[in-house]
C-alpha cells in the first residue's frame, strides 16, 4: 500500500479517500473507487486544516471516526482490495506526511491490517 499526492504529479490509483474526486479538478488522475465513508468528516478536516501542530489530535479524532460502522464497512472493502492487488491512497494536501492518507495508512499498520511490503 502506498500513498500519493495529487497536487505534485499525475496519479493513477485504486482508491481515493479524500473529500471527493472534485478536489482533483484539473488533475489527470485515474481513480478506480472513491471511499467517502473512510475519509475524515468535513468537520474534522476543517477543524485541523490550518493547524499542523495538532496532528496527533487529528489522528485521534480520525481513528475514532474509523471505528464507526460506515467507516468499518469501507475498511473491510479496502482490506479486501489490498488482499488482491496493490492500492494507492490519494490525497490532495500540501503536506505529504500530515494528511488523511498517511493517517489511514498508519492506522491500518498499527492494527496489523495492511499487507507486508512486496519483495523487491
C-alpha positions as CSV (number, residue, x, y, z in Angstrom):
1,X,0.0,0.0,0.0
2,X,1.3,3.4,-0.9
3,X,0.2,7.0,-0.8
4,X,0.4,9.6,-3.5
5,X,-0.1,13.4,-3.6
6,X,-2.3,14.6,-6.4
7,X,-1.0,18.1,-6.1
8,X,2.5,17.1,-7.2
9,X,2.0,14.8,-10.2
10,X,-0.5,13.0,-12.3
11,X,-1.5,9.9,-10.3
12,X,-3.1,6.6,-11.1
13,X,-4.6,4.8,-8.1
14,X,-7.1,2.3,-6.9
15,X,-8.6,4.2,-4.0
16,X,-9.4,7.8,-3.2
17,X,-10.1,8.6,0.4
18,X,-10.2,12.4,0.3
19,X,-13.2,14.8,0.4
20,X,-14.2,13.8,-3.1
21,X,-12.9,13.4,-6.6
22,X,-13.9,17.0,-7.3
23,X,-10.8,18.0,-5.2
24,X,-8.8,16.7,-8.2
25,X,-10.4,19.1,-10.6
26,X,-7.8,19.9,-13.3
27,X,-5.6,16.9,-12.4
28,X,-5.4,13.9,-14.6
29,X,-5.9,11.0,-12.2
30,X,-7.4,7.6,-12.8
31,X,-9.4,6.8,-9.7
32,X,-11.0,3.4,-9.6
33,X,-13.0,3.8,-6.4
34,X,-13.7,6.6,-4.0
35,X,-14.5,5.6,-0.4
36,X,-16.2,8.6,1.1
37,X,-17.0,6.6,4.2
38,X,-13.4,6.2,5.1
39,X,-12.4,9.8,4.6
40,X,-12.3,12.2,7.6
41,X,-15.5,14.1,8.1
42,X,-15.7,17.6,6.7
43,X,-15.9,19.0,10.3
44,X,-12.7,17.1,11.3
45,X,-10.8,18.3,8.2
46,X,-11.9,21.9,8.7
47,X,-11.0,21.9,12.4
48,X,-7.4,20.8,11.8
49,X,-6.8,22.2,8.2
50,X,-4.6,25.1,9.2
51,X,-3.1,23.6,12.3
52,X,-0.3,21.1,11.5
53,X,0.8,21.2,15.2
54,X,-2.4,19.4,16.1
55,X,-1.6,16.3,14.0
56,X,-1.9,13.9,17.0
57,X,-5.3,15.4,17.9
58,X,-6.4,14.9,14.3
59,X,-5.2,11.3,14.2
60,X,-7.0,10.6,17.5
61,X,-10.3,12.1,16.2
62,X,-9.9,10.4,12.8
63,X,-9.2,7.0,14.5
64,X,-12.5,7.4,16.4
65,X,-14.3,8.1,13.1
66,X,-12.7,5.0,11.6
67,X,-14.3,2.9,14.4
68,X,-17.8,3.9,13.3
69,X,-19.9,1.4,11.3
70,X,-19.9,3.2,7.9
71,X,-16.1,3.6,8.0
72,X,-15.7,0.0,9.2
73,X,-17.6,-1.2,6.1
74,X,-15.2,0.8,3.9
75,X,-12.2,-0.5,5.8
76,X,-13.4,-4.1,5.0
77,X,-13.7,-3.1,1.3
78,X,-10.2,-1.7,1.4
79,X,-8.7,-4.7,3.1
80,X,-10.4,-7.0,0.6
81,X,-8.9,-5.0,-2.3
82,X,-5.5,-5.0,-0.6
83,X,-5.5,-8.8,-0.4
84,X,-5.9,-8.9,-4.2
85,X,-3.9,-6.1,-5.6
86,X,-1.7,-3.0,-4.9
87,X,-3.6,0.0,-3.6
88,X,-2.5,3.7,-3.6
89,X,-4.2,6.1,-1.2
90,X,-4.5,9.5,-2.7
91,X,-4.6,12.9,-1.0
92,X,-4.6,16.5,-2.1
93,X,-2.9,18.1,0.9
94,X,0.3,20.1,0.6
95,X,1.9,18.2,3.5
96,X,3.0,14.8,2.4
97,X,3.3,13.4,5.9
98,X,0.4,15.1,7.7
99,X,-2.7,14.1,5.7
100,X,-5.6,11.7,5.9
101,X,-4.0,9.1,3.6
102,X,-0.9,9.0,5.8
103,X,-3.0,8.8,8.9
104,X,-5.1,6.0,7.5
105,X,-2.0,4.0,6.4
106,X,-0.6,4.4,9.9
107,X,-3.9,3.3,11.5
108,X,-4.0,0.2,9.3
109,X,-0.3,-0.7,10.0
110,X,-0.7,-0.2,13.8
111,X,-3.5,-2.7,13.8
112,X,-1.6,-5.2,11.5
113,X,-4.3,-4.7,8.8
114,X,-2.1,-3.7,5.9
115,X,-0.2,-6.2,3.8
116,X,3.5,-6.6,4.2
117,X,5.7,-4.8,1.7
118,X,6.1,-6.6,-1.6
119,X,9.5,-8.3,-2.0
120,X,11.8,-6.3,-4.3
